[in-house]
Amino acid sequence: MQSDPSRAPTARFSDRVEFYLRYRPRYPQALVEHLAQEGGLLEGHTVADMGCGTGFLAEVFLRHGCAVIGIEPNANMRAAGESLLAEHPGFKSVDATSESTGLPDGSVDWITAGQAFHWFDAERSGAEFRRILRPGGRTALVWNDRDAEGTPFMKAYDTLLHTYAPDYQEVGHRKMGQDVFERFFRGNHREVTFPNGQAFDREALRGRLLSSSYAPPPGHPNHDPMIAALDGLFDQYATAGPEGGRQVAFQYQTRMFWGELG
């Protein structure tokens, strides 16, 4: 049986770009400040951001004064990133993959990936990263991890995903254990975390769910029951927001694994 091309990693987010841009969390500037203090990241360094997507991670490095090459194979996501970062002259967008970037040998100081490494072929990407990094260059892999156990609402939301999203267990990066990073960095990395969060009204909560590649889209038999269940969670857990209206809070830990590739 032929595989559905829409399930390929490079195509999964093609129909979710708008939701992704509007409702996914950004990355805290603190992670770049950490790399500057502890990892030697400098203004003017060249960063290759793998799976650049909508440009959220590239943005914090550009604000630090780095030049960023965004590597992104998905045309819709790449266009969104180019639009978001259009005012940054230090940004360059490239249609390529983490396994085959097309960049020259020893041409970048840092390699980054935000919310993307779990889609890569780790062995092939590792070889490519070592090829394009300058001597002493480093790599940072970053995720905004939703705290599935942080509050009663977050627990209930996670249960909803298990109930209505068949792909949730298959594509979640939580399947990646510490052994994956030990092998990839060859034991030469650090892990740091930063608090992060979002607040959503009802419409935004729906958009946040539909930004996920594993969420059943309209037309799928689970879609309407899933949205109805989500509305029920909002009704149960939403509280008054600071500017009126009701909202629910999403809690994250921004996790970063970084170091030299041994």
N, C-alpha and C positions, 0 to 999 in steps of 0.2 A: 504494500500500500504506500502511495506517495504521501510524504508529509505535507501538512498544510503550510505554505510559505508564510502565512501570517503569524505562525507560531515561532518562526526563526527569531533569534535574539535581535538581529538587525532590523526587524520589521515590527516587533511587538508593540511599539508605542506610536506607530504611524497615525492611528485614529484617536490618540489621547493627548495630542500636543497641547491643545487649548486648556484642557483640564490641568495638565502638568504645569503649565506656565502659571496658572492662576492659583492653584491650590497646594502645590508641593512646597515643603519648607525650604528656605534658603539655608546657607551655611554660615555659621558664626565667624566673624572676622578674627576671633580669638585663635582659631586653628592656624591661620597664617602668622599671627604674632608669635605663637608657640614655635613654629618652624623657623622663624627669624631668630628667636632667642636660643633655641636648642639645636637647630639643624643647619644653621648657616645660610638660610634663604636670604637673598639680597635683592634690593631693587635692581632692575636690569637683567636679572636672571631670566633665561628662557625656559618656559614650562610647556611640556606637551601634555595636554589634558585629554586622556583617552575616554572615549564614549562621552564626549563633551555635551551632547544633547542640547538642552535649552540654555546652557552656559552658566548655570548657577555657581558651580565650583570655580570655573574660570574667572568669574566676576570678582571673587575675593582676592585672587592673585593679581588681577589687573589693577585693583584698587591699591595694592601694595607697591605697584610700580614695575611689575614683571611684564615681560612679553609672553603671550600665551598662544600656542598653536592648538586649536581645537580639532581633535581627530574624531570624526563622527560619520558612520556609514549610512545612517537613516536620513533620507533627504528632508522629510518634514521636520524632524528634530533639529537637523543642521540649520535649516532656514530659520527656525525659531531662535536658535542661539545667535545666528548672525544678526537678527533683528534686535535682540536684547542687548547685544554688545556692540552695536553699530557705532556708538559714540566713543569707543575705546580704540584709538589708533594702534595700540599694541596687540590687537587680536587678529589672528589669521585663522581662517576656517579651511579644513582639508577633508575631502571625501576619501576616507580610508578607515582601516580597522586597527585595533591594538596589536593584532598579529602581523600586520603588514602596513606600516605607516607611510612608507615611501620617503621618510626623512633621511638625511645623510648620517653617516657614521659619526658618533661623538658630537652631536649637534645640540643637545639640550642639557640643561643643568638639573632639571627636576622633571619627573613624570608623575602625573596625578590621575586619579579616577574617582569620580563621585557617583555613588549609587550604581556602579557599573561593573566592577571587577568580577562579580559572580556570573556575568554573561561571557567572560573571556575564556579562551583556551589558555589556561595558566602556563603551561609549558611553552607553547609557541610565543605567547605574549612576553614571558620572562626572557626568552632569547632575543626578541626584538627590542625589549627595553634595554638590555645590556648592550646591544649594538648601538643604539642611538644616544645613550647617556655618555656625557663626558666623564673622564676619570674623577672619582669622588662624587659623582652625581647621585641623587637620591630619589626615592619613590614614596608617594603618600597615597594610600587607599582610604577612602572616606565614605561613611554611610551615616545618614540620619536614621537611627534605629527607633522605631516606635516602641514605647514602653508598654508592652501588651499586658503587664500585670500592675501598672502604676496606680490605677484608680478603678472603681467599679465600672465606670463607663468604658475605660480602655479594655478591661477584661471582657465586657459584653461585646464590644466591637470586634475583638479577636474571635470570639465565639461565632459571631455573624459571618466572618470570613471563612471559618472552617465549615460552616453550614452551607453557604451559598456559592463559594468560589472554589471549584474543583482544583484549579491550578495553584491555589495558595501555597500548599505544602511543597509543590514541585519546584516553584521558581523562587521561593523566598531565600534571601541570602543568609538567613539564620542557619541554614543547613551547613554552612561553612564553619568548621571548627578551627581551633587554634592550630591544628596540624597543617591546615592549608597554608596559613601564613608562615609557619615555621619552614615549610618546604620552599615556599616562594621566595622568601627573604634569606633562606638558608641560615635561620637562627639569628639574623642580624638586624632585628627591628624592635621598635617600641610601640606600645599602645597607649593612647591618651583619649579621654572623653571630655565633652563639653555639654552642658545642659542646653536644650533648645525646646521650642514649643510653638504652637499655633492655637488660635481660637476660631471657631466656625459657627456661623448661623446655619439654618437648615439647608439652604441652597448650597452653601460652600461645603458643608459636610458631604452632601451628595457628590459634589465635584471632586472632593478629596478621594472618596472611594473610587470613583470612575477614572481617576488618574492612574490607578494601579493596573498593571498589565494583566493581572489575574482576575480582575473584576469582570463578571459576565456582562457583555454589552447589550444594548437594546436589541430585542429579537431573540435573545437566549432565554430558554424557559425559566432560568433562575433569576433573570434580571428584575422583573416586576416584584416578585416576592422579596427579593433582597432589598429593594428600595423601600418597600412597605415596612420591612423589619427595621431598616435604618431610621425611618421616620419615627417608628415606635421608640427606638433608643433615644432619639433627640427629645421626644416628648417626655420621656422618663428622666433624663439626666441633665437637660439644659438648665442653666441658671441665668440670672440677669447679668447682662454685659455692662461694662463701664459707660457705654454711650447709649444705653437703652437696648431693648430687644433681648433675646435670649441666645445663648451660645453654649457650646461644649468645648472643652479644652483637650487638645492633643499634646501629649508629652513625648519628647524624644531625648535620646542621648546621641550626640554626634560623636561617632567613634572614628578614630584615625589610627591606622597602622602605617608606620613610616620608618625608613632607614635605607641603608645601602643594600643593593642586591649582591649578596655574597658570591 
